[in-house]
Each structure stands twice: as structure tokens, then as C-alpha cells.
Amino acid sequence: MKRKIISYTLLTLAVLLIIVGIVQNGYLDTMQRATVICLECIGIG
């Protein structure tokens, strides 16, 4: 029983943090950095 409570709590926390990241446009920063890194790898950036 205790294990289920911990699992559901962690799941809820993970979903909450994902939502906060989306609301703050955190994914845009990640996408921009990933694009720069990929361009550097192939020698364009």
C-alpha cells in the first residue's frame, strides 16, 4: 500500500513539473540549444 502511494505521488509530481515547464516555455530553450548543438556537429554552426 505504501509503495502505491509513493508511486502515485511521484507520478503526480512529474506531471506537475512537466506542466510548469510547458507553461514557462522551457521546451523552447531546450529545442534552441539542441538545434545549435546539431548544427555544430555537422559543421554549419
mmCIF file as gemmi writes it, N, C-alpha and C atoms, coordinates in Angstrom:
data_model
loop_
_atom_site.group_PDB
_atom_site.id
_atom_site.type_symbol
_atom_site.label_atom_id
_atom_site.label_alt_id
_atom_site.label_comp_id
_atom_site.label_asym_id
_atom_site.label_entity_id
_atom_site.label_seq_id
_atom_site.pdbx_PDB_ins_code
_atom_site.Cartn_x
_atom_site.Cartn_y
_atom_site.Cartn_z
_atom_site.occupancy
_atom_site.B_iso_or_equiv
_atom_site.pdbx_formal_charge
_atom_site.auth_seq_id
_atom_site.auth_asym_id
_atom_site.pdbx_PDB_model_num
ATOM 1 N N . MET Axp A 1 ? 0.828 -1.196 0 1 0 ? 1 A 1
ATOM 2 C CA . MET Axp A 1 ? 0 0 0 1 0 ? 1 A 1
ATOM 3 C C . MET Axp A 1 ? 0.87 1.255 0 1 0 ? 1 A 1
ATOM 4 N N . LYS Axp A 2 ? 1.896 1.248 0.836 1 0 ? 2 A 1
ATOM 5 C CA . LYS Axp A 2 ? 2.781 2.409 0.934 1 0 ? 2 A 1
ATOM 6 C C . LYS Axp A 2 ? 3.499 2.653 -0.388 1 0 ? 2 A 1
ATOM 7 N N . ARG Axp A 3 ? 3.834 1.566 -1.067 1 0 ? 3 A 1
ATOM 8 C CA . ARG Axp A 3 ? 4.541 1.671 -2.342 1 0 ? 3 A 1
ATOM 9 C C . ARG Axp A 3 ? 3.66 2.33 -3.41 1 0 ? 3 A 1
ATOM 10 N N . LYS Axp A 4 ? 2.371 2.016 -3.411 1 0 ? 4 A 1
ATOM 11 C CA . LYS Axp A 4 ? 1.438 2.627 -4.361 1 0 ? 4 A 1
ATOM 12 C C . LYS Axp A 4 ? 1.322 4.126 -4.119 1 0 ? 4 A 1
ATOM 13 N N . ILE Axp A 5 ? 1.259 4.522 -2.87 1 0 ? 5 A 1
ATOM 14 C CA . ILE Axp A 5 ? 1.14 5.943 -2.533 1 0 ? 5 A 1
ATOM 15 C C . ILE Axp A 5 ? 2.369 6.699 -3.021 1 0 ? 5 A 1
ATOM 16 N N . ILE Axp A 6 ? 3.545 6.133 -2.808 1 0 ? 6 A 1
ATOM 17 C CA . ILE Axp A 6 ? 4.784 6.773 -3.257 1 0 ? 6 A 1
ATOM 18 C C . ILE Axp A 6 ? 4.802 6.866 -4.779 1 0 ? 6 A 1
ATOM 19 N N . SER Axp A 7 ? 4.384 5.807 -5.464 1 0 ? 7 A 1
ATOM 20 C CA . SER Axp A 7 ? 4.363 5.801 -6.927 1 0 ? 7 A 1
ATOM 21 C C . SER Axp A 7 ? 3.427 6.875 -7.476 1 0 ? 7 A 1
ATOM 22 N N . TYR Axp A 8 ? 2.235 6.952 -6.926 1 0 ? 8 A 1
ATOM 23 C CA . TYR Axp A 8 ? 1.273 7.952 -7.392 1 0 ? 8 A 1
ATOM 24 C C . TYR Axp A 8 ? 1.733 9.376 -7.066 1 0 ? 8 A 1
ATOM 25 N N . THR Axp A 9 ? 2.378 9.548 -5.939 1 0 ? 9 A 1
ATOM 26 C CA . THR Axp A 9 ? 2.899 10.866 -5.578 1 0 ? 9 A 1
ATOM 27 C C . THR Axp A 9 ? 3.988 11.299 -6.55 1 0 ? 9 A 1
ATOM 28 N N . LEU Axp A 10 ? 4.904 10.399 -6.871 1 0 ? 10 A 1
ATOM 29 C CA . LEU Axp A 10 ? 5.969 10.727 -7.824 1 0 ? 10 A 1
ATOM 30 C C . LEU Axp A 10 ? 5.411 10.989 -9.221 1 0 ? 10 A 1
ATOM 31 N N . LEU Axp A 11 ? 4.43 10.215 -9.628 1 0 ? 11 A 1
ATOM 32 C CA . LEU Axp A 11 ? 3.799 10.429 -10.925 1 0 ? 11 A 1
ATOM 33 C C . LEU Axp A 11 ? 3.122 11.791 -10.987 1 0 ? 11 A 1
ATOM 34 N N . THR Axp A 12 ? 2.398 12.14 -9.943 1 0 ? 12 A 1
ATOM 35 C CA . THR Axp A 12 ? 1.728 13.436 -9.88 1 0 ? 12 A 1
ATOM 36 C C . THR Axp A 12 ? 2.731 14.584 -9.902 1 0 ? 12 A 1
ATOM 37 N N . LEU Axp A 13 ? 3.811 14.442 -9.164 1 0 ? 13 A 1
ATOM 38 C CA . LEU Axp A 13 ? 4.854 15.462 -9.138 1 0 ? 13 A 1
ATOM 39 C C . LEU Axp A 13 ? 5.507 15.613 -10.502 1 0 ? 13 A 1
ATOM 40 N N . ALA Axp A 14 ? 5.773 14.503 -11.178 1 0 ? 14 A 1
ATOM 41 C CA . ALA Axp A 14 ? 6.385 14.556 -12.509 1 0 ? 14 A 1
ATOM 42 C C . ALA Axp A 14 ? 5.471 15.272 -13.5 1 0 ? 14 A 1
ATOM 43 N N . VAL Axp A 15 ? 4.189 14.94 -13.484 1 0 ? 15 A 1
ATOM 44 C CA . VAL Axp A 15 ? 3.241 15.587 -14.389 1 0 ? 15 A 1
ATOM 45 C C . VAL Axp A 15 ? 3.144 17.076 -14.08 1 0 ? 15 A 1
ATOM 46 N N . LEU Axp A 16 ? 3.128 17.427 -12.82 1 0 ? 16 A 1
ATOM 47 C CA . LEU Axp A 16 ? 3.059 18.835 -12.423 1 0 ? 16 A 1
ATOM 48 C C . LEU Axp A 16 ? 4.28 19.603 -12.917 1 0 ? 16 A 1
ATOM 49 N N . LEU Axp A 17 ? 5.467 19.027 -12.77 1 0 ? 17 A 1
ATOM 50 C CA . LEU Axp A 17 ? 6.682 19.703 -13.223 1 0 ? 17 A 1
ATOM 51 C C . LEU Axp A 17 ? 6.737 19.818 -14.748 1 0 ? 17 A 1
ATOM 52 N N . ILE Axp A 18 ? 6.217 18.83 -15.452 1 0 ? 18 A 1
ATOM 53 C CA . ILE Axp A 18 ? 6.145 18.918 -16.914 1 0 ? 18 A 1
ATOM 54 C C . ILE Axp A 18 ? 5.223 20.048 -17.321 1 0 ? 18 A 1
ATOM 55 N N . ILE Axp A 19 ? 4.095 20.178 -16.668 1 0 ? 19 A 1
ATOM 56 C CA . ILE Axp A 19 ? 3.15 21.25 -16.977 1 0 ? 19 A 1
ATOM 57 C C . ILE Axp A 19 ? 3.766 22.615 -16.696 1 0 ? 19 A 1
ATOM 58 N N . VAL Axp A 20 ? 4.468 22.749 -15.584 1 0 ? 20 A 1
ATOM 59 C CA . VAL Axp A 20 ? 5.139 24.011 -15.254 1 0 ? 20 A 1
ATOM 60 C C . VAL Axp A 20 ? 6.166 24.358 -16.322 1 0 ? 20 A 1
ATOM 61 N N . GLY Axp A 21 ? 6.923 23.375 -16.782 1 0 ? 21 A 1
ATOM 62 C CA . GLY Axp A 21 ? 7.911 23.615 -17.833 1 0 ? 21 A 1
ATOM 63 C C . GLY Axp A 21 ? 7.275 24.057 -19.135 1 0 ? 21 A 1
ATOM 64 N N . ILE Axp A 22 ? 6.151 23.467 -19.487 1 0 ? 22 A 1
ATOM 65 C CA . ILE Axp A 22 ? 5.449 23.858 -20.71 1 0 ? 22 A 1
ATOM 66 C C . ILE Axp A 22 ? 4.911 25.277 -20.589 1 0 ? 22 A 1
ATOM 67 N N . VAL Axp A 23 ? 4.346 25.606 -19.453 1 0 ? 23 A 1
ATOM 68 C CA . VAL Axp A 23 ? 3.781 26.939 -19.249 1 0 ? 23 A 1
ATOM 69 C C . VAL Axp A 23 ? 4.868 28.021 -19.317 1 0 ? 23 A 1
ATOM 70 N N . GLN Axp A 24 ? 6.062 27.694 -18.833 1 0 ? 24 A 1
ATOM 71 C CA . GLN Axp A 24 ? 7.16 28.666 -18.838 1 0 ? 24 A 1
ATOM 72 C C . GLN Axp A 24 ? 7.97 28.627 -20.129 1 0 ? 24 A 1
ATOM 73 N N . ASN Axp A 25 ? 7.503 27.892 -21.125 1 0 ? 25 A 1
ATOM 74 C CA . ASN Axp A 25 ? 8.182 27.762 -22.423 1 0 ? 25 A 1
ATOM 75 C C . ASN Axp A 25 ? 9.588 27.204 -22.294 1 0 ? 25 A 1
ATOM 76 N N . GLY Axp A 26 ? 9.816 26.323 -21.368 1 0 ? 26 A 1
ATOM 77 C CA . GLY Axp A 26 ? 11.123 25.705 -21.173 1 0 ? 26 A 1
ATOM 78 C C . GLY Axp A 26 ? 11.531 24.828 -22.347 1 0 ? 26 A 1
ATOM 79 N N . TYR Axp A 27 ? 10.547 24.278 -23.042 1 0 ? 27 A 1
ATOM 80 C CA . TYR Axp A 27 ? 10.857 23.42 -24.177 1 0 ? 27 A 1
ATOM 81 C C . TYR Axp A 27 ? 11.476 24.209 -25.326 1 0 ? 27 A 1
ATOM 82 N N . LEU Axp A 28 ? 11.172 25.498 -25.418 1 0 ? 28 A 1
ATOM 83 C CA . LEU Axp A 28 ? 11.752 26.317 -26.485 1 0 ? 28 A 1
ATOM 84 C C . LEU Axp A 28 ? 13.259 26.478 -26.282 1 0 ? 28 A 1
ATOM 85 N N . ASP Axp A 29 ? 13.68 26.683 -25.037 1 0 ? 29 A 1
ATOM 86 C CA . ASP Axp A 29 ? 15.111 26.787 -24.746 1 0 ? 29 A 1
ATOM 87 C C . ASP Axp A 29 ? 15.829 25.491 -25.092 1 0 ? 29 A 1
ATOM 88 N N . THR Axp A 30 ? 15.215 24.377 -24.716 1 0 ? 30 A 1
ATOM 89 C CA . THR Axp A 30 ? 15.814 23.076 -24.99 1 0 ? 30 A 1
ATOM 90 C C . THR Axp A 30 ? 15.924 22.835 -26.492 1 0 ? 30 A 1
ATOM 91 N N . MET Axp A 31 ? 14.884 23.171 -27.228 1 0 ? 31 A 1
ATOM 92 C CA . MET Axp A 31 ? 14.898 22.975 -28.679 1 0 ? 31 A 1
ATOM 93 C C . MET Axp A 31 ? 15.952 23.859 -29.336 1 0 ? 31 A 1
ATOM 94 N N . GLN Axp A 32 ? 16.076 25.093 -28.875 1 0 ? 32 A 1
ATOM 95 C CA . GLN Axp A 32 ? 17.062 26.008 -29.445 1 0 ? 32 A 1
ATOM 96 C C . GLN Axp A 32 ? 18.485 25.499 -29.187 1 0 ? 32 A 1
ATOM 97 N N . ARG Axp A 33 ? 18.755 25.055 -27.993 1 0 ? 33 A 1
ATOM 98 C CA . ARG Axp A 33 ? 20.09 24.533 -27.669 1 0 ? 33 A 1
ATOM 99 C C . ARG Axp A 33 ? 20.39 23.273 -28.458 1 0 ? 33 A 1
ATOM 100 N N . ALA Axp A 34 ? 19.404 22.398 -28.6 1 0 ? 34 A 1
ATOM 101 C CA . ALA Axp A 34 ? 19.595 21.162 -29.358 1 0 ? 34 A 1
ATOM 102 C C . ALA Axp A 34 ? 19.892 21.471 -30.816 1 0 ? 34 A 1
ATOM 103 N N . THR Axp A 35 ? 19.224 22.467 -31.374 1 0 ? 35 A 1
ATOM 104 C CA . THR Axp A 35 ? 19.467 22.851 -32.765 1 0 ? 35 A 1
ATOM 105 C C . THR Axp A 35 ? 20.88 23.373 -32.942 1 0 ? 35 A 1
ATOM 106 N N . VAL Axp A 36 ? 21.336 24.198 -32.021 1 0 ? 36 A 1
ATOM 107 C CA . VAL Axp A 36 ? 22.695 24.738 -32.108 1 0 ? 36 A 1
ATOM 108 C C . VAL Axp A 36 ? 23.724 23.619 -32.013 1 0 ? 36 A 1
ATOM 109 N N . ILE Axp A 37 ? 23.51 22.695 -31.105 1 0 ? 37 A 1
ATOM 110 C CA . ILE Axp A 37 ? 24.45 21.583 -30.94 1 0 ? 37 A 1
ATOM 111 C C . ILE Axp A 37 ? 24.486 20.725 -32.208 1 0 ? 37 A 1
ATOM 112 N N . CYS Axp A 38 ? 23.333 20.445 -32.785 1 0 ? 38 A 1
ATOM 113 C CA . CYS Axp A 38 ? 23.297 19.632 -34.008 1 0 ? 38 A 1
ATOM 114 C C . CYS Axp A 38 ? 23.981 20.347 -35.167 1 0 ? 38 A 1
ATOM 115 N N . LEU Axp A 39 ? 23.782 21.649 -35.28 1 0 ? 39 A 1
ATOM 116 C CA . LEU Axp A 39 ? 24.429 22.4 -36.354 1 0 ? 39 A 1
ATOM 117 C C . LEU Axp A 39 ? 25.934 22.422 -36.159 1 0 ? 39 A 1
ATOM 118 N N . GLU Axp A 40 ? 26.392 22.487 -34.91 1 0 ? 40 A 1
ATOM 119 C CA . GLU Axp A 40 ? 27.828 22.452 -34.637 1 0 ? 40 A 1
ATOM 120 C C . GLU Axp A 40 ? 28.408 21.08 -34.991 1 0 ? 40 A 1
ATOM 121 N N . CYS Axp A 41 ? 27.657 20.033 -34.757 1 0 ? 41 A 1
ATOM 122 C CA . CYS Axp A 41 ? 28.147 18.685 -35.038 1 0 ? 41 A 1
ATOM 123 C C . CYS Axp A 41 ? 28.406 18.482 -36.535 1 0 ? 41 A 1
ATOM 124 N N . ILE Axp A 42 ? 27.552 19.043 -37.373 1 0 ? 42 A 1
ATOM 125 C CA . ILE Axp A 42 ? 27.743 18.855 -38.816 1 0 ? 42 A 1
ATOM 126 C C . ILE Axp A 42 ? 28.574 19.965 -39.444 1 0 ? 42 A 1
ATOM 127 N N . GLY Axp A 43 ? 29.031 20.915 -38.619 1 0 ? 43 A 1
ATOM 128 C CA . GLY Axp A 43 ? 29.972 21.928 -39.091 1 0 ? 43 A 1
ATOM 129 C C . GLY Axp A 43 ? 29.352 23.176 -39.68 1 0 ? 43 A 1
ATOM 130 N N . ILE Axp A 44 ? 28.07 23.386 -39.483 1 0 ? 44 A 1
ATOM 131 C CA . ILE Axp A 44 ? 27.427 24.594 -40.015 1 0 ? 44 A 1
ATOM 132 C C . ILE Axp A 44 ? 27.435 25.719 -38.998 1 0 ? 44 A 1
ATOM 133 N N . GLY Axp A 45 ? 27.247 25.375 -37.743 1 0 ? 45 A 1
ATOM 134 C CA . GLY Axp A 45 ? 27.11 26.39 -36.709 1 0 ? 45 A 1
ATOM 135 C C . GLY Axp A 45 ? 28.409 26.765 -36.163 1 0 ? 45 A 1
